[in-house]
C-alpha cells in the first residue's frame, strides 16, 4: 500500500520505518522541519503538506499529540479531497467522542476511518512491538491490518468508532493504578527495612509482577492527567461509579519520575508530602 504518516516525531518516525521495511511505500509530513528531515531517510519520502498525503496515499496514519491536532489534521485531509475509500487512521491517544465525530466526517466524505491508538510507547515503536487497539468497521480494520502489523505485535478490533480509544483508556487506567500501588508497596518495604529496589526486583519474580513495575525506571508520568480525566468523564456519562479510580486520579497526580527515582535509589524519599522513614522492621514492630 501507499501509506502516509501525518506526524513523524519519535514514535511516528519509528512506526513509519517499520511500515517501509514491511514493503509499503511511505510518504511523511510533519510541520516540524527537523523532525521531517530526520524521518525522511532510507526510502521514506517527505511531503510538502497534508494535501500531498491526501493525493498520494491509500492509508494515512495520524500520530499527533492531542485531540485538537487529530481533528485539525483529519479535517485538512478531508478538505484536500482524497480518493474515495482512502483510510484515515488516528494512532494517537484521544477521547473516544473525538473519534466518533471524525468517523462521521470521514463517512460523509466517502472515506474510511479507524481509531487505532497503540500500547507500549516509544520503546514498542522502536522495536515494532506495539499493540494497536482498533475502533471502526471490521472491513476497514481488516483493510489496514497489513500496515498496522508492520509495527504491532497484535492488532485488536474492539468495536465501532471510539472503541479503540476506550480500550486504550482501560489500559491506561490499569497502568496508573499500578503506578500508585507499586509506589505504596515499595514505600512500605522501605519504611520497614527492605531496600525498595531490592523489593522491586523480588516482586518481579512473584505473582505481584506487573508490566508497570517492570518499566518502573522509565515511567515518565507524561499523560496521567489527561488519561484519568477521560476515564472519569466516561464513567460519569455511563452512570458508573468508580470510587477506586477517583482516588487513583488524586494520588497519581502527586507522583512522578523524580519521586520514583528517589524511592528506589536516593537516600531520602517522600509520599504525599511526608518523609518515608528509613528504619528496621524491629523498630517498627516495637511501637
Secondary structure, 3 states (H helix, E strand, C coil): CEEEEECCCHHHHHHHHHHHHCCCEEEEECCCHHHHHHHCCCCCEECCCHHHHHHHCCEEEECCCCHHHHHHHHHHHHHCCCCCCCEEEECCCCCHHHHHHHHHHHHHCCCEEEEEEEECHHHHHHHCCEEEEEECCHHHHHHHHHHHCCCEEEEEEEECCCHHHHHHHHHHHHHHHHHHHHHHHHHHHHHCCCCHHHHHHHHCCCCCCCHHHHCHHHCCCCCHHHHHHHHHHHHHHHCCCCHHHHHHHHHHCCCCHHHHHHHHHCCCCEECCEECCCCCHHHHHCC
